[in-house]
Amino acid sequence: MTRILTNHIATMTEMREPQKVLDRAGGKPVAVMKNSRCVGYFVPAEATLQDNPPRYATMEEVMESLERTREQAQPVLDYLKDK
């Protein structure tokens, strides 16, 4: 079973009027369905990264995340070590 990556869907027939599909989706991506299968995504301009380029994590943020992950995993590691 394929996972659909949005909660907005449209059929190929509905895509005859793309503006209506965009209006209904409220600026979010739309999964395009054909015969109950996702054949692609219709992504409005406002849902793209045109105005907000991605921000890369600093090394400090990466290390903080790593430490939090290590703290969360430690009880499991301790349990497995005792087995």
DSSP file (Angstrom, degrees, kcal/mol; ACC not computed):
  #  RESIDUE AA STRUCTURE BP1 BP2  ACC     N-H-->O    O-->H-N    N-H-->O    O-->H-N    TCO  KAPPA ALPHA  PHI   PSI    X-CA   Y-CA   Z-CA
    1    1 A M              0   0    0      0, 0.0     2,-0.3     0, 0.0     0, 0.0   0.000 360.0 360.0 360.0 133.5    0.0    0.0    0.0
    2    2 A T        -     0   0    0      1,-0.0     2,-0.4    36,-0.0    36,-0.0  -0.674 360.0-131.4 -88.1 137.0    1.3    3.4   -1.0
    3    3 A R        -     0   0    0     -2,-0.3     2,-0.5     2,-0.0    -1,-0.0  -0.749  15.7-139.3 -87.7 130.8    1.4    6.2    1.6
    4    4 A I        -     0   0    0     -2,-0.4     5,-0.0     1,-0.1    27,-0.0  -0.792   5.9-147.6 -90.8 131.6   -0.1    9.5    0.3
    5    5 A L  S    S+     0   0    0     -2,-0.5     2,-0.3     3,-0.0    -1,-0.1   0.164  74.7  41.2 -91.1  18.0    2.0   12.5    1.5
    6    6 A T        -     0   0    0     22,-0.1    24,-0.1     2,-0.0    -2,-0.1  -0.977  69.9-132.2-154.0 159.8   -0.8   15.0    1.8
    7    7 A N  S    S+     0   0    0     -2,-0.3     2,-0.5    22,-0.1    23,-0.1   0.285  85.6  86.0-100.5  12.0   -4.4   15.0    3.1
    8    8 A H        +     0   0    0     21,-0.4    23,-3.0     2,-0.0     2,-0.3  -0.950  57.5 176.7-110.3 127.9   -5.7   16.8   -0.1
    9    9 A I  E     -a   31   0A   0     -2,-0.5     2,-0.3    21,-0.2    23,-0.2  -0.928  11.4-176.4-130.4 156.1   -6.5   14.7   -3.1
   10   10 A A  E     -a   32   0A   0     21,-2.4    23,-3.1    -2,-0.3     2,-0.1  -0.989  22.0-126.5-146.1 148.2   -8.0   15.3   -6.6
   11   11 A T  E  >  -a   33   0A   0     -2,-0.3     4,-1.2    21,-0.2    23,-0.2  -0.463  32.2-107.3 -87.4 166.4   -9.0   13.0   -9.4
   12   12 A M  T  4 S+     0   0    0     21,-1.2     3,-0.2     1,-0.2     4,-0.2   0.870 122.3  55.8 -59.7 -36.6   -7.7   13.3  -12.9
   13   13 A T  T >4 S+     0   0    0      1,-0.2     3,-1.6     2,-0.2    -1,-0.2   0.912 104.4  52.1 -63.5 -42.3  -11.2   14.6  -13.9
   14   14 A E  G >4 S+     0   0    0      1,-0.3     3,-1.8     2,-0.2     7,-0.3   0.778  95.2  71.4 -64.0 -25.7  -11.0   17.3  -11.3
   15   15 A M  G 3< S+     0   0    0     -4,-1.2    -1,-0.3     1,-0.3    -2,-0.2   0.548  75.0  82.4 -71.1  -5.0   -7.6   18.4  -12.7
   16   16 A R  G <  S+     0   0    0     -3,-1.6    -1,-0.3     1,-0.3    -2,-0.2   0.778 100.5  39.0 -64.5 -24.8   -9.5   19.7  -15.8
   17   17 A E  S X> S+     0   0    0     -3,-1.8     4,-1.4    -4,-0.2     3,-0.7  -0.693  74.5 172.2-123.8  76.9  -10.0   22.8  -13.6
   18   18 A P  H 3> S+     0   0    0      0, 0.0     4,-2.6     0, 0.0     5,-0.2   0.799  73.3  60.7 -61.8 -31.2   -6.7   23.2  -11.8
   19   19 A Q  H 3> S+     0   0    0      1,-0.2     4,-2.7     2,-0.2     5,-0.2   0.894 103.6  50.8 -64.6 -37.7   -7.6   26.5  -10.2
   20   20 A K  H <> S+     0   0    0     -3,-0.7     4,-2.3     2,-0.2    -1,-0.2   0.902 110.0  50.6 -63.2 -40.2  -10.5   25.0   -8.4
   21   21 A V  H  X S+     0   0    0     -4,-1.4     4,-1.7    -7,-0.3    -2,-0.2   0.926 112.1  47.2 -63.1 -44.9   -8.2   22.2   -7.1
   22   22 A L  H  X>S+     0   0    0     -4,-2.6     5,-1.0     1,-0.2     4,-1.0   0.919 111.9  50.0 -62.9 -44.6   -5.7   24.9   -5.8
   23   23 A D  H ><5S+     0   0    0     -4,-2.7     3,-0.6     1,-0.2    -1,-0.2   0.911 111.2  48.6 -61.1 -43.3   -8.4   26.9   -4.2
   24   24 A R  H 3<5S+     0   0    0     -4,-2.3    -1,-0.2     1,-0.2    -2,-0.2   0.837 109.0  53.9 -66.5 -33.0   -9.8   23.9   -2.4
   25   25 A A  H ><5S-     0   0    0     -4,-1.7     3,-0.9    -5,-0.2    -1,-0.2   0.643  98.5-138.5 -79.7 -14.4   -6.4   22.8   -1.2
   26   26 A G  T <<5S-     0   0    0     -4,-1.0    -3,-0.1    -3,-0.6    -2,-0.1   0.866  70.1 -45.5  62.1  37.7   -5.7   26.2    0.4
   27   27 A G  T 3 <S+     0   0    0     -5,-1.0    -1,-0.2     1,-0.3    -4,-0.1   0.511 111.0 119.7  86.2   4.2   -2.1   26.4   -0.8
   28   28 A K  S <  S-     0   0    0     -3,-0.9    -1,-0.3    -6,-0.2    -3,-0.1  -0.671  72.2 -90.7 -99.6 156.4   -1.1   22.8    0.2
   29   29 A P        -     0   0    0      0, 0.0     2,-0.4     0, 0.0   -21,-0.4  -0.285  39.2-145.3 -62.0 151.6    0.1   20.1   -2.2
   30   30 A V  E     - B   0  42A   0     12,-2.3    12,-3.1   -23,-0.1     2,-0.4  -0.979   6.5-134.7-124.1 130.7   -2.5   17.8   -3.7
   31   31 A A  E     -aB   9  41A   0    -23,-3.0   -21,-2.4    -2,-0.4     2,-0.6  -0.718  21.3-142.0 -80.8 130.8   -2.2   14.1   -4.5
   32   32 A V  E     -aB  10  40A   0      8,-3.2     7,-3.1    -2,-0.4     8,-1.0  -0.858  19.2-160.0 -99.3 123.3   -3.5   13.4   -8.0
   33   33 A M  E     +aB  11  38A   0    -23,-3.1   -21,-1.2    -2,-0.6     2,-0.4  -0.794  16.9 179.5-108.9 144.0   -5.4   10.1   -8.2
   34   34 A K  E >  S- B   0  37A   0      3,-2.7     3,-1.2    -2,-0.3   -23,-0.0  -0.960  79.8 -11.4-140.6 122.3   -6.2    7.8  -11.1
   35   35 A N  T 3  S-     0   0    0     -2,-0.4     3,-0.1     1,-0.3    -1,-0.1   0.901 129.5 -55.5  52.7  44.7   -8.1    4.6  -10.6
   36   36 A S  T 3  S+     0   0    0      1,-0.2     2,-0.4     0, 0.0    -1,-0.3   0.665 117.8 109.6  64.8  20.3   -7.5    4.8   -6.9
   37   37 A R  E <  S-B   34   0A   0     -3,-1.2    -3,-2.7     0, 0.0     2,-0.5  -0.976  74.2-116.2-125.5 140.5   -3.8    5.1   -7.3
   38   38 A C  E     +B   33   0A   0     -2,-0.4    -5,-0.2    -5,-0.2     3,-0.1  -0.621  32.5 174.3 -74.7 122.8   -1.6    8.2   -6.7
   39   39 A V  E     -     0   0A   0     -7,-3.1     2,-0.3    -2,-0.5    -6,-0.2   0.494  59.5 -43.8-107.2  -7.2    0.0    9.2  -10.0
   40   40 A G  E     -B   32   0A   0     -8,-1.0    -8,-3.2     2,-0.0     2,-0.4  -0.978  57.4 -88.1 166.9-175.5    1.6   12.4   -8.8
   41   41 A Y  E     -B   31   0A   0     -2,-0.3     2,-0.6   -10,-0.2   -10,-0.2  -0.970  16.7-148.6-128.5 142.1    1.4   15.6   -6.8
   42   42 A F  E     -B   30   0A   0    -12,-3.1   -12,-2.3    -2,-0.4    -2,-0.0  -0.946  22.5-168.8-108.2 113.4    0.2   19.0   -7.8
   43   43 A V        -     0   0    0     -2,-0.6   -15,-0.1   -14,-0.2     5,-0.1  -0.909  12.5-140.7-114.8 115.4    2.2   21.6   -5.8
   44   44 A P    >   -     0   0    0      0, 0.0     3,-1.9     0, 0.0     4,-0.3  -0.323  27.5-110.8 -68.9 155.4    1.1   25.2   -5.7
   45   45 A A  G >  S+     0   0    0      1,-0.3     3,-1.7     2,-0.2     5,-0.4   0.852 115.8  59.8 -56.1 -38.1    3.8   27.9   -5.9
   46   46 A E  G 3  S+     0   0    0      1,-0.3    -1,-0.3     3,-0.1     5,-0.1   0.660  98.8  59.3 -69.6 -12.5    3.2   29.0   -2.3
   47   47 A A  G <  S+     0   0    0     -3,-1.9    -1,-0.3   -19,-0.1    -2,-0.2   0.457  93.1  86.0 -91.2  -1.6    4.0   25.4   -1.0
   48   48 A T  S <  S-     0   0    0     -3,-1.7     3,-0.4    -4,-0.3     4,-0.2  -0.393  90.9-107.8 -93.9 175.1    7.5   25.5   -2.5
   49   49 A L  S    S+     0   0    0      1,-0.2    -3,-0.1     2,-0.1    -1,-0.1   0.033  76.9 120.8 -91.2  26.4   10.7   26.9   -1.0
   50   50 A Q  S    S+     0   0    0     -5,-0.4    -1,-0.2     1,-0.2    -4,-0.1   0.918  85.9  24.7 -58.7 -46.3   10.9   30.0   -3.2
   51   51 A D  S    S+     0   0    0     -3,-0.4    -1,-0.2     1,-0.2    -2,-0.1   0.707 126.1  47.6 -93.5 -21.8   10.7   32.6   -0.4
   52   52 A N  S    S-     0   0    0     -4,-0.2    -1,-0.2     3,-0.0     3,-0.1  -0.760  73.7-162.9-123.7  84.3   12.1   30.5    2.5
   53   53 A P        -     0   0    0      0, 0.0    -3,-0.1     0, 0.0    -2,-0.0  -0.301  38.3 -87.7 -63.7 153.5   15.2   28.6    1.5
   54   54 A P        -     0   0    0      0, 0.0     2,-0.5     0, 0.0    -5,-0.0  -0.266  37.7-136.2 -63.2 147.8   16.1   25.7    3.9
   55   55 A R        -     0   0    0     -3,-0.1     2,-0.3     0, 0.0    -3,-0.0  -0.900  14.8-135.8-105.6 132.8   18.3   26.5    6.9
   56   56 A Y        -     0   0    0     -2,-0.5     2,-0.1     1,-0.1     0, 0.0  -0.669  23.8-110.3 -89.0 142.9   21.1   24.2    7.7
   57   57 A A        -     0   0    0     -2,-0.3     2,-0.1     1,-0.1    -1,-0.1  -0.391  29.8-122.7 -69.0 145.1   21.7   23.1   11.3
   58   58 A T     >  -     0   0    0      1,-0.1     4,-2.2    -2,-0.1     5,-0.2  -0.428  26.2-108.5 -79.5 164.3   24.7   24.4   13.1
   59   59 A M  H  > S+     0   0    0      1,-0.2     4,-2.5     2,-0.2     5,-0.2   0.869 121.5  56.5 -61.5 -36.0   27.2   22.0   14.5
   60   60 A E  H  > S+     0   0    0      2,-0.2     4,-2.2     1,-0.2    -1,-0.2   0.915 107.3  47.8 -62.6 -42.8   26.0   23.0   18.0
   61   61 A E  H  > S+     0   0    0      2,-0.2     4,-2.2     1,-0.2    -2,-0.2   0.891 111.6  50.6 -64.3 -40.0   22.4   22.1   17.1
   62   62 A V  H  X S+     0   0    0     -4,-2.2     4,-2.4     1,-0.2    -2,-0.2   0.926 111.4  47.5 -63.6 -44.8   23.6   18.7   15.7
   63   63 A M  H  X S+     0   0    0     -4,-2.5     4,-2.3     2,-0.2    -2,-0.2   0.881 111.0  51.3 -66.3 -38.1   25.6   17.9   18.8
   64   64 A E  H  X S+     0   0    0     -4,-2.2     4,-2.3     2,-0.2    -1,-0.2   0.914 111.4  48.0 -63.6 -42.5   22.6   18.9   21.1
   65   65 A S  H  X S+     0   0    0     -4,-2.2     4,-2.3     1,-0.2    -2,-0.2   0.908 110.6  51.3 -64.4 -41.9   20.3   16.6   19.1
   66   66 A L  H  X S+     0   0    0     -4,-2.4     4,-2.4     1,-0.2    -2,-0.2   0.908 109.9  49.7 -61.0 -42.9   22.8   13.8   19.3
   67   67 A E  H  X S+     0   0    0     -4,-2.3     4,-2.4     2,-0.2    -2,-0.2   0.905 110.2  50.0 -64.9 -41.7   23.1   14.2   23.1
   68   68 A R  H  X S+     0   0    0     -4,-2.3     4,-2.1     2,-0.2    -1,-0.2   0.912 111.7  48.8 -62.3 -41.9   19.3   14.1   23.5
   69   69 A T  H  X S+     0   0    0     -4,-2.3     4,-2.1     1,-0.2    -2,-0.2   0.909 110.6  50.5 -63.9 -42.3   19.1   11.0   21.3
   70   70 A R  H  X S+     0   0    0     -4,-2.4     4,-1.6     1,-0.2    -2,-0.2   0.908 109.9  50.4 -62.4 -42.4   21.9    9.3   23.4
   71   71 A E  H  < S+     0   0    0     -4,-2.4    -1,-0.2     1,-0.2    -2,-0.2   0.887 112.0  47.6 -63.3 -39.2   20.1   10.2   26.6
   72   72 A Q  H  < S+     0   0    0     -4,-2.1     4,-0.4     1,-0.2    -1,-0.2   0.852 115.6  44.6 -70.0 -34.4   16.8    8.7   25.3
   73   73 A A  H  X S+     0   0    0     -4,-2.1     4,-2.3     1,-0.2     3,-0.5   0.685  91.0  85.2 -84.4 -18.6   18.5    5.5   24.1
   74   74 A Q  H  X S+     0   0    0     -4,-1.6     4,-2.8     1,-0.2     5,-0.2   0.876  85.6  52.9 -57.2 -44.4   20.7    4.9   27.2
   75   75 A P  H  > S+     0   0    0      0, 0.0     4,-2.2     0, 0.0    -1,-0.2   0.892 111.5  47.6 -59.2 -36.9   18.0    3.0   29.2
   76   76 A V  H  > S+     0   0    0     -3,-0.5     4,-2.5    -4,-0.4    -2,-0.2   0.917 112.1  49.2 -68.2 -43.1   17.5    0.6   26.3
   77   77 A L  H  X S+     0   0    0     -4,-2.3     4,-2.1     2,-0.2    -1,-0.2   0.902 111.3  49.8 -63.0 -40.7   21.2    0.1   25.8
   78   78 A D  H  X S+     0   0    0     -4,-2.8     4,-1.6    -5,-0.2    -1,-0.2   0.921 110.7  50.1 -63.1 -43.3   21.6   -0.6   29.5
   79   79 A Y  H  X S+     0   0    0     -4,-2.2     4,-0.7    -5,-0.2    -2,-0.2   0.924 112.2  46.7 -60.4 -45.8   18.8   -3.1   29.4
   80   80 A L  H >< S+     0   0    0     -4,-2.5     3,-0.6     1,-0.2    -1,-0.2   0.840 108.3  56.2 -68.1 -32.7   20.3   -4.9   26.4
   81   81 A K  H 3< S+     0   0    0     -4,-2.1    -1,-0.2     1,-0.2    -2,-0.2   0.855 105.7  51.9 -67.4 -33.4   23.7   -5.0   28.0
   82   82 A D  H 3<        0   0    0     -4,-1.6    -1,-0.2     1,-0.2    -2,-0.2   0.627 360.0 360.0 -77.1 -13.9   22.3   -6.7   31.1
   83   83 A K    <<        0   0    0     -4,-0.7    -1,-0.2    -3,-0.6    -2,-0.1   0.469 360.0 360.0 -75.2 360.0   20.6   -9.5   29.0
